[in-house]
Every structure is written in structure tokens, then in C-alpha cells.
Amino acid sequence: MALEGLKAGIFGAIAALKGKRKLDEGELAEMIKSIRVALLEADFNVRQTKEISERLESRMREEEPRPGVILQTHALNIIYTELVRMLGTPREIIPHNQTILMVGLYGQGKTTTTAKLAEWWRKKHNMKIAVIEADVHRPGAYAQLQQLLADSPVEVYGEPEETDALTIVKNGLAEVGGADLVIIDTAGRDRLDEALQDELDAIHRVAKATERFLVIDAQVGQAAGPVAASFHDLVGVTGVIVTKLDGTARGGGALSAVATTGAPIVFIGEGEKVSDLEKFESDRFISRLLGMGDIRGLIDLAPEDLDAEEAARIAERLMSGRFTLNDMYKQMQMMSKIGTVDKIMSHMPMGFMGMGNMSKKQKLEMQTNLEKFKIIMDSMTSHEKNEPLVLKQERIKRIALGSGTTERDVRDLLAQWKRSRKMMKGVRGNRRLRKQMKDMMGDMDDVDMPM
């Protein structure tokens, strides 16, 4: 999850509220100072940091927590609403009969994002999509786009020998312009110089693009603001896509700087796979950032071929305690389709079942174990997977040899299965865990967040 440092800073700041019903002036001042430091370290600019801190201080003084809501949760609610307010409301884009122009500086990830965007809309709307590669300045741009979309029915148009971008766009629109959605990838420079301005202006006039998306690398931090403003003046940016948000501590600067320009953030990119693109909705993003979870977002991650009925059946067996290794194997297959452990856990409410607040090292270990456990189970018979209690010494030894693992690995798998079964059987008798399950399904009483 992006901005882990900001999350840690915020929770460190409100930790002093534990067990308190009211704050004195000194405690409030200390908390506000800690929040301010956390925002600045996440690269939010000074003005925004000052505004959020002042609004938090004012609301903490003036607003009483709702009945039954503890002071920590009250403070977290205020921080949540202020961050969402700053990043703005999401913008809904209807993709049918649209032409999208992708613009941005060199090295921001435009070509990769073009492929991600095409595949995202194809999957979500089942429409005919075509992309035009008009970057004539970077060798291999057309080949890269072809490779990224090699397994997709998205049509890729390009003329690798042509040196005039405008000619490619004209020919491309004549060839693939009848698609439901056409995305045009353009060249970048280290800066928005006169030559790039002229080229983009000419393409913009010919393409008559209904949407103009600016692609910005999160690593540029607060410099994203002036860049967004410059491109907005040139082509009238209608949306911003922030890339590489998972690999930088400056993501707060990029997100907040773009927000000040008035150009809405429409997507964010985390990861290198074509599927690693997420529609940006500030409420859901901040909800995940603050450990409140985003179950609707987790559902959105599910691929087209995920068997919803089978997933429901496994969940029901898990809750009832009738959970076999065969069920566990199918569960792991589904998790692999949805994404990495890190991505899945970033959508879980913090502390849910003891998993939502796992460290990066723990998530990596869990990911490695999942892959190892699947190999081990491939060496088991159907009977052994359905009746795990029959797995004694001799069978364990045979399975370890057959899977190329150790007997300890096999025992670790069995221990994990027993923990999962025991943990879920305990949910029915544990009010706190039952509440967490209800919260995940959208019955959140304490926290004002979307599900």
C-alpha cells in the first residue's frame, strides 16, 4: 500500500488518545504537531499541511464524538474526511465513443499506462478498444505496446518506420477509429519544450480527443503541480493518472499537488503488470490508507473468470469449520487470481483476523508459503486433501519427497490449515470478530467510510 509512512505517522499521533475522553490543550497541540510532521514527511506541501492541521484542531475542539465512538476513532474520522476533501470527489467517465489522448513528460510511464488503461476498460465494459502508438522519438515504443497487449484482443496500430507523429495519428484514426474507444499514446520530453507543445497541439486538433489524460510519476512529488498546470494550459487536461505510487515516499506530494490544479485524478498505477491499474476514488483510497479497508475495491480486483459461487461456497465451509485442504487449495488459487498477498491485505480493515496490519516481511513470507503449499498439495491424493487428519508420519514423508519440500514444510501446511479452521470456528463465539466480519460487509457503525 502506498504512503505507509503517512499511515504510521497518523496512528502514532492518535495513539496518545487511547483511553481518553477529552484532551487538554497540551495533548491536543502535541497530536496536531505529530500529524503535521507525518503529512510533511509524506511530501504534502506546507499550505495543505497547515490547512488540514488547523481544520483538525478546530474540529477536535468543536465536535463531540458520536455516542459509543471513542476519541481515537473520532480523530481518525476527522482526518479521513479532511484528506478526502483535499483530494476531491471522483470523476465518472463513460468510455463509449471516446478518444483519449495520453500526454506527459519522458519516463513517466505513458506507454505502459496506455496498455493498462486499454485492458482495464476492455475488462470492465467488454468493448472494442484500439490504441495508436504515436511516439516517434522513443525507439521501441510500438514494440513495447504490442508486447504489453500481446494476450489481449485490444488492437494496436503503429508505423515504426514513420517519423511524423501527426501522420501516424491520421492514418491510425482512419484504420481503427471505428472502435468504441481509441487511446493515443504520444511522445514525451524531459520538459514541455516548444517542439513537444507544437506536436501535441497538432495531434490534439486532429484527434479531437474527448479526454486528455496526463500521466505523472509519483516520484516527482510536489513538482507534479506545475507539470499538471502546464499540460492543462496546452491541451486542457481532463484527468490525471499517477503512476508508480507503490514505490515512493513522495506519493502524497504528487497526489496533493495534482489536486490543487483542479484536474481530477482518475486512475493510479501500482505495479508493473497490465492489470495493475486502479480507478481512483479518494474516499476508498484514504479508507485503505488509514486501515479502514475497502472491500468494494477488493471485489473489483477479482478477475472475470473468478467463480463467485465457488468462492461463496468455500467461505461458507470455512465459517462452519468444514474446511478441508481441498477447499484451502481452491482458496489459494482464487487469491492468486485476485493478486498478491500485499495487494489483498491492503484492502482489509486493519487488524481484521490479525491480518490487516501485517508487515511487508510477513506478507512476503505468506506469499512464498502459499506458492509452496500449493506444490505440496499437488503431491497429495484427493482423499488426503479431503481428510487431512489421515496425514501421519509415513504419508507426510511421501508427500515431502514427491513435492521436493521438507517434512517440516508439510507440517507447516497442516498447521496453517488447523489455524484457519480453528480461527474461523471461533468467529461465531467471538463478538469482536463477528463485528469485524459485519464491518467488512458494509455495516460500519463507528467509522464514516465507504464500503
N, C-alpha and C positions, 0 to 999 in steps of 0.2 A: 504494500500500500504506500502511495506517495505521501510525503510530508509526515513521516513517522516521528521526526524530531519535534514538530509542532504539537502533535498529539501528546507526546511525552511531557512537553513543557506545560501544556494546558492542564493535564491531570496532576502534574507536580504542583501547580499553582493552587488548584482547588482541593488538594489533599488536606490542607490546613483547616478546611471547613468540616471535616469529619467529626460527627458528634455534636456540632454546634447548632444552636437555634438562632443565634444572632451574632453579628460581627461587630467588634468595636472598631473605631476609626483606624487604629494601628494595624489591625488584622486585614481590614479591607484595603488599606493602602499597600500592604505587602503583597496581597493577592494580585492587585491591579498591576503592580510593578513586575511581578513574575509573568503575568500574561503579556505585558508589553515586551519583555525580553524574549519570550517564546515567539511572538509574531515577528520581531526584528530578526531573530536568528533564522526564521523561515523565509527571510528576504522580502517581507511585506514592507512597503515604503513607510516613511516616518509619518506622513499625513494620515494614511489609512490606519496605522497602528494607534496613533493618537485618538482618532475618531472612535475606533472600536473600544479602546480602553476607557474613554470618557463616557461612552454610552453604557458600557458595562457597569462602571462605577455608579452612574446616575440611576440605572435600573435596579441595581442591588440595594440602593438606599430607599427607593420609592416603591418597589413592587414586593408584595408579600408572597411567599411560596404558597401554592395551592394546598388545600388540606391534604395531609398524608404525604406530601412531597418534601424530601429532606433538602437541606440548604445546598448540599453539593449538587444534587440534581437540578435545583433551581438555577444555580450559577451556570451549569452546563447547558441548560435550555436557553439561557440568555446569550451565551457565547455562540451556540448553534444558530439562533435566529439572526444574530448580527453578522456572522460570516456568510450566511445565505443571502442576507440583504445586500451585502457588499458585492458578492459575485453575480447577483442579478437573477432574474427569472429565466427559465429555459425557453428557447425558441423552437417552435414546431415547424418542420419543413416537410411539405408534401412533395415527394420526389418525382411524380409523374410529369412528363413533358417538360423536363428541366434540362438546362445546360449549365454545368458548373465549371467555372474557371478556377484552377488551383494556382495560387501565387505565393511567393515567399523568397527569402534570400537563399543563397547557396548553402547546402549542407543541413537544411532544416528537416529533411525527410519528406519532401513533397511527393516524390515518385512512389515510395513505399506507402505513404498515406493515401495516394490516389488509388492504389490497388486495394488497400484496406477498406476505403470508402465504397468502392465499387462492389466488393464482396459483401460488405455489411448491408447495403441496400438490396442487393440481389437476394440475400437470405431472408431479410425482413419483409420484403414486398413482392418477391417472386416475379420480378420484372426483367425485361430485356435491357441490358446495360452495355454500353460501349465506352471505351476510353481512347483518347487520342494523345499520343506522345509527341509533344511539340518542343521538347528541349533539344535544340540542335547544338548546344555548346558543351554538353557533357557526354563524352563517348560512352556508349553502353547503356544509355538511359532507356532506349527502346527495348534492348535485350533484357534489361532488369525487369521492366514492366511485364514483358512476356513471361519471364521465369516466375515472377510472383503470382501470376494468374494462370499458370500452366494447367492447373487442375480445375479451373473454373470456366463456365460457359461464357463469361464476360468476353466480348470481342475487343481485341487490342489492335488499333490502327497506328501505323507509323511508317516513315520513309527514312531509314537510316542514312541514305546517301544524300538526301536533300539538306541544303544549308539554310534555307529560308523558312523560319517557323510559320509565318503567315500562310505560305503556300501549303504546308502540311495541314494546317487547320482548315483551310478552304477545301482541300481535297478530302480530308477526313470527314468533314460535315456532309459532303456530297455522298460519301461512301457509307457512313454509319449513322448519319444524322436522324434516321428514322427510328432509332432506338428510343425506349421510354425515357431513358436517362443517359446523357452524354457527359463525360467528365474529361476536361482538357488539362493535361499536365504541362506546365511551362518551365522555362529555364529560370535559374537564379543567378545572383552575383553576390560578391562579398558585401556590396552595398547597393542601394537603389539608385544606380547611376543613370545618366541620360539615355544611354543605349538601351538599357533594360526598360526604362519608362516608355520609350518610343515603341519597343517591341510589344510590350504588354498592352499599351493603349491601342495599337493596331489590331491585335488579336481580340481585345475586348470589344471593339467596334464591329468586327466581322462576326464574331461568335454570338453577339447579343446575349451573353450569358445571363441567365435569370438569377444565378447565385455566384458570388465571388468569395471563395474561401481562402483565407490567409493561413499558411502553415508556419508555426513558430516552435522552435525547440525550447523546451522548458529551461534548459541550461542558460539561456540568455538573461533570465531573471527579469529585473525591473526594466532592462533595455527593451523588453517586448512592447512597452507602451509607445515609445516614439516610433518603433518599426511599424506597429499596427496603425498608428496615426498617418504615417507616410503612405502606406499602401491604400489606406482608406481614402486619402485625398486623390490618389491616382485612379483607382477603379471602383471606389465605393464598396468597401468590404462589407459583406452581409453576414459573415460568420468567421470565427477563428477556430482552428484546430491546434491544440497544444500537444506536441509530441514528446516522447522520452520522459514522461512525467515520473516514471518509476526510478530513474537513475540519477536524480539530482536533489540537492537540498534547497535549490533555488526555485522550486516549483511554485511556492507561494508568491514569489516576486512576479513570475510570468503570469499566473492566473489573475492576481490582483491588478497588475499593470494593464493587462488587456481590458479588464472590467472598467477601468477609468476612461477608456476611449469610447465606450458605448457600443462597440462591436461585440455581439454576444459570442461566448464560447459555445460551439455546437458539438464538438467531439473532443475527446482526449485519447492519446495513444500511450499505452503502457506495454512494452514488449516488442519483439521483432516479428512475430507471426502475423500473417494476413488477418487472422481473427482477433488480434489484439487492438481492437478499437472499441471505444465505448461512447455512447451518446452522453453528452454532458448535461446533467441536471444538478444544479448547485445544492438542492436540498438533500438528494441522495448521496452526493459526493461528500458533503460535510457530515452527513449521518455516519457514513463509513469511517471517515477520518476520526470522528470522536468516539468510535467504538460502539455506536448505536445499532449498527447493522444495516443491511439493505437487501432484504430477502427478495424484493421485486427485481433488483439488479441481478441477484444470483439466478433467478428464474430466467432472466434474459440471456444469461451465459449459456444456457442449455442448448445444444445443437439440434438441428432439425430431426435427426434420426434417434433422438433420445426417447425411449419408450416410457411415457408418462405413467401408464397403467402399471408397468412393471416396477417403476420407482415407488409408486404408492403402495404396491403390494409388499415390497421389501421394507418400507418404512413401517407398515402395519405389523409385520412379523418382528421387526426389531423392537418395537414398542411392547409387543406381547411377550417377548422373551423366546419365541420360537424362531430363533435366528441361527442358521447353520453356516458352515464355511462356504457352502454353495451360494447362499444369499450374500455373504461377505464378498465373494469373488465378483458377483454381478454388481454389487455396490461400488467396488473399486473400478470396474470397467466404466461405470457411469461417471464416476469422479474424473477419470482420465479424459472422458469426452468433454466434460464441462471446463476443465482447466487444471492448473497446478494447485497443490495444497495451499500455497501462498495466496493465490487469487481467490480461491473458495473461502478461505478463512477471513480474508479482508472484508467479506460481505456478512460475516457472522457478528452478532452482538458481542461486545467484549465480555469475556468470562462465560459465554454460553457453553455449558457442559465442560468447562475447564479448557476450551479450545480457542475461543475467540481472541485471547491475548497471548498466544504462543509466540516465542521468539523466532527470529529468522532461522537460527540454527535448528530449533525444534521442528520447524516446518520443513526444512531441507531433509532432516533425518526421517521425518514421516513420509516425505515424497519417495525417498530411497527405499524405505521399508515397504511401501505399497507396491512398488515395482518388483521387489524381491519376493514378497508374499504371493504375488500372482504367479511367479515362476514356480514357487514351492507347491502351490495348489494345482498347477498343471501336472504335477507328478503324483497326485492323489487319485484314487478311484472315486467314482460317483458316490459309492456307499460311504467312503471315508469323509467326503465333503458334507454329506447329509447327516452323518452320525459321528461328529468329531470326537465324542467320548471314547470311541474304539481305538483311538490313536495312542498306542502304548509303545514301549521301547523299540520292539522289532520293526513295527511299521514306521516309526519316526526315523530309524536308521536307514530303511529302504528309501523313504521319501527324500532324505538329505542327499543320499548318493545319486538318486535319479535326477534331482534338480541342480546338482552341483553346488549345494549350500552345506551348511553345518547342521548338526543335530540341534545346536543352540538356536539357530535361525528358525528351525521348525517349531521349537518350543516357544520362541518369541511370538510366532504367529498364533499359536494356540492361546498364549497368554493374552494377546491382543483381542482375540475372539471372545474369551471369557470376560475380559474387562468391558467390552462393548455390550455384551449381553447383560451383565450384572448392572452396568450403569443405566441402561435403558429400562430394565425391570424396576429399578429404584425410582424412576421418574414418577410413577403412579403414587408412591408413598411419600414424595418429597414436594411440598408446596412450592418451595422456591424454584425448583427445576420445572415444575408444571407451569409456573408463571413465565419462566423463560421461554418455554415452548409456545405459550399463548402469545407472548410478545413477538416471537418470530412470525406468527401467523397474523399479526396485524392488530393485536388487542393491547396496544401500549397505553398504559394509564398514566405513567409518570412523565414520560418524555415526549415532547411535542415534535415528533419526527414522522416522515412519511414511510409507509411500508409498501 
